[in-house]
């Protein structure tokens, strides 16, 4: 096997899985003893390691590598796999997650010094769905919002639990709502049509309206941001108010709108005048807030009235 921590390797036959050499020798005349226990090795199985000969028992006691998985010695008769100064029995070299044998298979040595197969490594490193907490792997359809990710089918409305998927939605704190539930739960209701206002809207005297509902009662012109007049819960643009609603000045015969010059109005016996039109018929002196005489539907100052 070859590779580096955190990178893929492939296990299998080769230099990295060679164990110590074992021999059985015949009878010889000279002494041939175990390096450790001095037992005669003639006619017995022994292991040669680092130029020394030892019996199988001493090899396992003093020389054998310890398996990184089961923590037991790797005996002389067992195939040994090693990578980055770590050793395994062949049968112990399995994926830490799914236990699949990794002999002759690609693998990854992760931070916990455990070996993982490619599939489990990909799954483990994948982002987790906020809904089901399972990994989102290549090929999965997903939805991402503010660095949080969901499987497409896990992206659901917190109110009705229906799948939102890639449709429009409204975030509210840590909760997600579909358009319908957000309207029912949070949106203001238009005073005119009684339906929810999902965006924009117009407010008049703290009462909300859709922009398309806040229109002139006569010509249906939108009044948002425009000058208008309200009369008994009806709204009129300036032109329609002048033409159809406003009273006509008994002096100049023009509509009294309350806009611009002459916003003050004088009324008497059912008739109305612009303040600047409430003048003596004879001498034209302004009579607003002054004594006057009303004669034959006309306004006169007292001196002129005496001359009639």
Helices and strands as residue ranges (DSSP letters): E 8-10, G 15-17, E 21-24, E 45-49, E 52-55, H 56-58, I 59-63, E 80-83, E 86-89, G 90-92, E 106-109, E 115-117, H 118-125, E 142-145, E 148-151, G 152-154, E 169-172, E 175-178, H 179-185, E 188-189, E 196-197, E 202-204, E 207-209, E 228-231, E 234-237, H 238-240, I 241-245, E 265-268, E 271-274, G 275-277, E 293-295, E 298-300, H 302-306
